[in-house]
């Protein structure tokens, strides 16, 4: 799964990238950077301890930090053209909005106003989507003269549906909301729209500052219902990421921060993309695998190897929490709690799965 980091210059994109990937910081990043990040998984931790496994492997996501635009100024759009082209290659976007104060770091638009920044992003993203749909409508109309009556009626119906989508986007409706009918979704299934891109918004704050409830509500009004919103002091987290665990824990206590706030990003990434993690486990290796929610056992098998999916016989499945009740795997099998499931079984978060196959 691949995520693009977006935000205005000096908003904290590279700071987040450094924290997630444990990269060394620089003043300016003149080249796009790519990194791989392990997804924390408490289920994997527990199962690997239970098996006393030799090796544990976490599911991973990939992130891209685009190069710094040294020529950006207040006359330019928040969403540069390169972003529109890039987003199409990714599974989702992590948007960083600046709320921290630092007189030595100039905000591209002058004043630090995170509500205005987010509003500007949302307005531009909707305008881009509307322009994409309008171009599609224009292309349909160009062919009208060469169509017969039946074909023309079909295209007129499509134009009506596309116009309805435009109205919904203008109102800021979420693409996953009930306002979008199945027909709306079908007609733009193969069309890139920013409204369809999974989005996590991070408000980059100072370490001693957090949004109050009224400020958070103001931001949420601007977002689609399926967008996730977090507030994290990214500079603070970047500094802690280079410390050992004990030292970092002491600093968190000093600032009344109970946990590693960077880790809060990962559940939101899974949620916004509709993804889950399932497990394969044994004495030699326990591993966490990323999977789209609602996927079948045979689709999960294909994540591991195409041969397993091709020769699928059945899946032996048990929830990790159920398995932990027993002394060992043999006892769980003897008790009959490990289920035998077919190709169409829907994999759940925390399922421990063993695939039987023959090729």
C-alpha positions in Angstrom: 0.0 0.0 0.0 1.5 3.3 -1.1 0.8 6.8 0.5 1.7 10.2 -0.8 2.7 12.9 1.7 1.1 16.3 0.8 1.2 19.8 2.3 2.5 23.3 1.8 6.3 23.8 1.9 7.6 23.9 5.5 4.4 22.2 6.8 6.1 19.2 8.2 6.0 16.6 5.3 9.7 15.7 5.6 9.6 15.8 9.4 6.9 13.1 9.3 8.8 11.1 6.7 11.9 11.2 8.9 10.0 10.1 12.0 8.3 7.2 10.2 11.4 6.0 8.4 14.0 7.0 11.1 15.8 9.1 8.4 18.3 11.8 9.1 17.0 15.3 8.7 18.3 17.8 6.2 17.5 21.5 5.6 16.2 21.0 2.0 15.1 17.9 0.1 15.8 18.4 -3.6 14.7 14.9 -4.6 11.6 12.9 -4.0 12.1 10.3 -1.2 10.6 6.9 -0.8 10.4 4.9 2.4 9.0 1.7 3.8 7.3 1.7 7.2 6.3 -1.3 9.4 2.7 -1.3 10.6 2.6 -1.9 14.4 0.4 -4.9 15.2 -0.4 -5.9 18.8 -2.0 -9.1 17.5 1.3 -10.1 15.9 3.2 -9.3 19.0 1.0 -11.6 21.2 0.9 -14.5 18.7 4.7 -14.4 18.2 5.2 -14.6 21.9 2.7 -17.4 22.2 4.5 -19.4 19.5 7.9 -18.3 20.8 8.7 -17.8 17.1 12.1 -17.3 15.7 11.0 -14.4 13.4 8.2 -11.9 13.2 7.4 -9.9 10.1 5.2 -6.9 10.1 3.0 -5.7 7.2 4.4 -2.6 5.6 3.2 0.6 3.8 5.3 2.7 1.4 5.4 6.5 1.7 6.6 9.2 -0.7 7.9 12.6 0.3 8.0 14.8 -2.8 10.9 17.1 -3.3 10.7 20.6 -1.8 9.3 23.2 -4.2 11.8 26.1 -3.7 9.8 28.4 -6.0 6.4 28.1 -4.2 4.8 31.3 -3.2 1.5 32.7 -2.1 0.4 33.2 -5.7 0.3 29.5 -6.4 -2.4 26.9 -5.8 -2.2 24.6 -2.7 -2.5 21.5 -5.0 0.3 21.8 -7.6 -0.3 20.0 -10.9 2.4 17.5 -10.0 0.4 16.4 -7.0 -2.7 15.7 -9.2 -0.5 13.5 -11.5 1.2 11.8 -8.6 -2.0 11.0 -6.5 -3.2 8.7 -9.2 -0.3 6.4 -8.6 -1.0 6.1 -4.8 -3.5 4.3 -2.6 -4.1 7.3 -0.4 -2.8 10.7 0.8 -1.5 11.9 4.2 -2.0 15.7 4.2 0.0 17.8 6.7 -1.4 21.1 7.8 0.7 23.5 9.7 -0.4 24.9 13.1 3.0 25.2 14.9 4.5 28.7 15.4 8.1 29.4 14.5 9.1 32.9 13.3 12.2 31.5 11.5 10.0 29.3 9.3 7.9 31.5 7.1 4.4 30.3 6.0 4.0 30.5 2.2 0.7 32.3 2.6 2.0 34.7 5.3 -0.2 34.1 8.4 -0.4 30.6 10.1 -4.1 29.7 9.7 -4.6 25.9 9.6 -8.4 26.3 9.0 -7.8 28.5 5.9 -5.1 26.1 4.6 -7.4 23.1 4.9 -10.3 25.0 3.4 -8.1 26.0 0.5 -7.0 22.4 -0.1 -10.6 21.1 0.0 -11.9 23.9 -2.4 -9.1 23.2 -4.9 -9.6 19.4 -4.8 -13.3 19.8 -5.5 -12.6 22.2 -8.4 -10.1 19.7 -9.9 -12.7 16.9 -9.7 -15.4 19.2 -11.3 -13.1 20.1 -14.1 -12.3 16.4 -14.7 -16.0 15.6 -15.0 -16.7 18.6 -17.2 -14.1 17.5 -19.6 -15.6 14.0 -19.7 -19.0 15.5 -20.4 -17.5 17.6 -23.3 -16.0 14.5 -24.8 -19.3 12.7 -24.8 -21.1 15.7 -26.4 -18.5 15.8 -29.2 -19.7 12.4 -30.6 -23.4 13.2 -30.5 -23.7 13.8 -34.3 -22.4 10.4 -35.2 -24.7 8.4 -32.8 -28.0 6.8 -33.5 -31.0 7.6 -31.3 -30.5 4.7 -28.8 -26.8 5.6 -28.3 -27.6 9.3 -27.9 -30.2 8.5 -25.2 -27.7 6.4 -23.4 -25.1 9.2 -23.5 -27.7 11.8 -22.4 -28.4 9.7 -19.4 -24.7 9.4 -18.6 -24.3 13.2 -18.9 -27.2 13.6 -16.4 -25.5 11.2 -14.0 -22.2 13.0 -14.3 -23.9 16.4 -13.7 -25.5 15.0 -10.5 -22.0 13.9 -9.4 -20.7 17.5 -10.0 -23.5 18.9 -7.8 -22.6 16.4 -5.0 -18.9 17.3 -5.1 -19.8 21.0 -5.0 -21.7 20.4 -1.8 -18.7 18.6 -0.3 -20.4 15.2 -0.1 -18.2 12.2 0.7 -17.9 9.7 -2.2 -18.7 6.9 0.2 -21.9 8.6 1.5 -25.4 7.4 0.7 -25.7 10.6 -1.5 -23.7 8.8 -4.1 -25.8 6.1 -5.7 -24.4 2.9 -7.2 -25.0 4.4 -10.6 -22.9 7.4 -9.7 -20.1 5.2 -8.5 -20.2 2.9 -11.5 -19.9 5.7 -14.1 -16.8 7.1 -12.5 -15.3 3.8 -11.4 -12.4 4.1 -13.9 -12.1 7.9 -13.6 -9.6 9.5 -11.2 -11.2 11.8 -8.7 -9.6 13.4 -5.6 -12.9 12.8 -3.9 -12.3 9.0 -4.1 -8.7 9.2 -2.7 -8.4 8.0 0.9 -7.3 10.9 3.0 -5.7 11.3 6.5 -5.2 14.9 7.7 -2.5 15.6 10.3 -2.5 19.0 12.0 1.2 19.7 12.9 1.2 21.4 16.3 3.7 22.5 18.9 4.5 19.9 21.6 2.7 22.0 24.3 -0.4 22.8 22.1 -3.4 20.8 21.0 -6.6 21.7 19.3 -9.6 22.2 21.5 -13.0 20.7 20.7 -14.3 23.7 18.9 -11.2 24.0 16.7 -11.4 20.3 15.9 -15.1 20.6 15.0 -14.3 23.6 12.7 -11.8 21.5 10.8 -14.1 18.4 10.6 -16.8 20.6 9.0 -14.5 21.0 6.0 -13.8 17.3 5.6 -15.6 14.4 4.1 -17.1 12.0 6.7 -14.6 9.2 5.9 -11.5 11.5 6.2 -9.4 11.0 9.4 -8.1 13.9 11.4 -5.2 13.8 13.8 -3.1 16.4 15.7 0.5 15.5 16.2 3.6 17.6 17.2 5.7 16.3 14.4 9.0 18.1 15.2 8.8 16.7 18.7 8.1 13.2 17.4 11.0 13.5 15.0 13.4 14.3 17.8 12.1 11.4 19.9 12.4 8.9 17.0 16.2 9.2 17.2 16.4 8.5 21.0 16.4 5.1 22.7 13.0 4.0 24.1 13.7 4.8 27.8 14.9 8.3 27.0 12.0 8.9 24.7 9.5 7.7 27.3 10.9 10.1 29.9 10.5 13.0 27.5 6.9 12.0 26.9 6.2 12.0 30.6 7.7 15.5 30.9 5.3 16.7 28.3 2.3 14.7 29.5 2.2 12.6 26.4 1.2 9.0 27.2 2.1 7.3 24.0 4.0 7.5 20.7 1.6 9.7 18.7 3.1 8.8 15.4 1.7 5.3 15.9 -1.8 6.9 15.9 -1.4 7.3 12.2 -1.5 3.6 11.4 -5.0 2.6 12.5 -6.3 5.6 10.6 -4.4 4.6 7.4 -6.0 1.1 7.7 -9.4 2.6 8.4 -9.5 5.2 5.6 -8.3 2.6 3.0 -10.7 -0.1 4.2 -7.8 -2.4 5.1 -7.2 -5.1 7.8 -4.3 -7.2 8.9 -4.5 -11.0 9.2 -1.8 -13.4 10.5 0.1 -16.5 9.4 1.9 -18.1 12.3 4.2 -20.9 13.3 7.4 -21.7 15.2 9.7 -20.4 12.5 7.8 -17.3 11.5 4.8 -15.1 12.5 3.7 -12.6 9.9 1.1 -9.9 9.5 -0.4 -9.3 6.0 -2.3 -6.3 4.7 -5.7 -7.1 3.0 -8.7 -5.1 1.8 -11.6 -5.5 4.2 -14.2 -7.9 2.8 -11.6 -10.0 1.0 -12.1 -13.8 0.7 -9.8 -16.5 1.9 -8.6 -17.2 -1.6 -7.8 -13.5 -2.1 -5.9 -13.6 1.1 -4.0 -16.7 -0.1 -3.0 -14.8 -3.3 -1.3 -12.1 -1.1 1.1 -14.8 0.1 1.7 -16.6 -3.2 -0.3 -17.0 -6.4 0.3 -20.8 -6.2 -1.5 -21.0 -2.9 -4.5 -19.3 -4.4 -4.4 -21.4 -7.5 -4.2 -24.7 -5.6 -6.4 -23.6 -2.7 -8.0 -26.5 -0.8 -9.2 -24.8 2.4 -8.2 -22.4 5.1 -7.8 -23.3 8.8 -8.8 -20.2 10.7 -9.0 -19.1 14.3 -9.1 -15.6 15.9 -5.8 -14.8 17.6 -7.6 -14.0 20.9 -9.2 -17.5 20.9 -5.9 -19.2 20.1 -4.2 -17.5 23.1 -6.6 -19.4 25.4 -4.8 -22.7 24.7 -1.4 -24.0 25.7 -0.4 -24.9 22.1 -1.8 -25.3 18.6 -2.3 -29.1 19.0 -4.6 -28.5 22.0 -6.6 -25.9 20.0 -7.0 -28.5 17.2 -8.0 -31.2 19.6 -10.7 -29.0 21.0 -12.0 -28.3 17.5 -11.8 -24.5 17.7 -9.7 -24.1 14.6 -12.3 -23.9 11.8 -12.1 -25.2 8.3 -13.2 -22.5 5.8 -13.6 -22.5 2.0 -12.6 -20.0 -0.7 -15.5 -17.6 0.0 -14.8 -17.2 3.8 -14.3 -13.4 4.6 -11.1 -12.8 6.4 -11.4 -10.8 9.6 -8.8 -8.6 11.5 -6.7 -10.8 13.8 -7.5 -14.1 12.0 -4.7 -16.6 12.2 -4.8 -18.5 9.0 -3.1 -21.6 7.7 -3.7 -22.3 4.0 -3.8 -25.8 2.6 -3.2 -26.1 -1.1 -2.0 -28.4 -3.9 -0.4 -27.5 -7.2 
